[in-house]
Amino acid sequence: MLQLRGEIVPIYEMAAVETRFSPDRCIVVVNLPDLVAGLIVDEVLDVLEVGDEQLHLKPGAESWWARIGDGAEESIVPVLEPAELVKG
């Protein structure tokens, strides 16, 4: 649990194996419609704003990916749905 601006926020570990929190790791706070939660992650490389036209459903799965950039600098990245990560 974390107290953030007077509100108690549950914290969720994203690693497959439980590890100790250290200064090398960080907490990403997500604001969902019915919950504010913290996700412990190893690192954050970038935060991107993705438009609906960039989102694609992975064939045969229920996971999403986004096409970022254009031309030679284009990347395909997985899109995480925070509500799915904290449901439990």
C-alpha positions as CSV (number, residue, x, y, z in Angstrom):
1,M,0.0,0.0,0.0
2,L,1.1,3.6,-0.7
3,Q,-0.4,6.8,0.6
4,L,-0.6,9.3,-2.3
5,R,-2.0,12.7,-1.7
6,G,-4.0,11.4,1.3
7,E,-5.4,8.4,-0.6
8,I,-4.4,4.8,0.1
9,V,-3.3,3.2,-3.2
10,P,-2.9,-0.6,-3.6
11,I,0.4,-1.6,-5.2
12,Y,0.8,-4.5,-7.6
13,E,4.0,-6.3,-8.5
14,M,4.4,-6.8,-12.2
15,A,7.4,-9.2,-12.1
16,A,6.7,-12.9,-12.6
17,V,8.7,-13.7,-9.5
18,E,8.2,-11.6,-6.4
19,T,11.3,-9.4,-5.8
20,R,12.2,-6.8,-3.2
21,F,11.5,-3.1,-4.0
22,S,14.7,-1.2,-4.5
23,P,15.7,2.3,-5.7
24,D,16.3,0.8,-9.1
25,R,12.6,0.0,-9.6
26,C,9.7,2.4,-9.8
27,I,6.0,2.6,-9.2
28,V,3.7,3.7,-12.1
29,V,0.4,5.1,-10.8
30,V,-2.6,4.4,-13.1
31,N,-5.9,6.1,-12.7
32,L,-8.7,3.7,-13.7
33,P,-12.4,4.5,-13.7
34,D,-13.0,2.6,-10.4
35,L,-9.5,2.3,-8.9
36,V,-6.2,4.2,-8.5
37,A,-3.4,1.6,-8.4
38,G,0.4,1.5,-8.4
39,L,2.3,-1.0,-10.6
40,I,5.9,-1.9,-9.6
41,V,8.0,-2.1,-12.7
42,D,11.8,-2.5,-13.4
43,E,12.0,0.6,-15.6
44,V,10.0,3.0,-17.7
45,L,11.7,3.7,-21.1
46,D,9.0,6.1,-22.5
47,V,5.4,7.2,-22.1
48,L,3.6,7.4,-25.4
49,E,0.2,8.8,-26.5
50,V,-1.3,6.3,-28.9
51,G,-4.3,7.2,-31.1
52,D,-7.1,4.7,-31.9
53,E,-5.8,4.4,-35.5
54,Q,-2.5,3.1,-34.2
55,L,-4.1,0.2,-32.1
56,H,-4.4,-3.3,-33.6
57,L,-5.7,-6.5,-32.1
58,K,-3.2,-9.4,-32.3
59,P,-4.7,-12.1,-34.5
60,G,-6.0,-15.1,-32.6
61,A,-5.5,-13.4,-29.2
62,E,-7.0,-10.8,-27.0
63,S,-3.9,-8.6,-26.8
64,W,-3.3,-5.3,-28.4
65,W,-0.3,-3.8,-30.1
66,A,0.5,-0.3,-31.5
67,R,2.4,0.8,-34.5
68,I,4.6,3.8,-33.4
69,G,6.5,6.1,-35.7
70,D,6.6,6.0,-39.5
71,G,8.8,4.6,-42.2
72,A,12.3,3.3,-41.2
73,E,11.8,4.5,-37.6
74,E,8.6,2.5,-37.1
75,S,8.2,0.2,-34.1
76,I,5.5,-2.3,-33.0
77,V,5.0,-2.3,-29.2
78,P,2.7,-4.3,-27.0
79,V,-0.1,-2.3,-25.3
80,L,-0.8,-3.1,-21.7
81,E,-4.3,-2.7,-20.3
82,P,-3.9,-1.6,-16.6
83,A,-7.4,-2.8,-15.6
84,E,-6.5,-6.3,-16.8
85,L,-3.2,-6.2,-14.8
86,V,-4.9,-5.4,-11.4
87,K,-8.0,-7.4,-11.6
88,G,-7.9,-10.2,-9.3
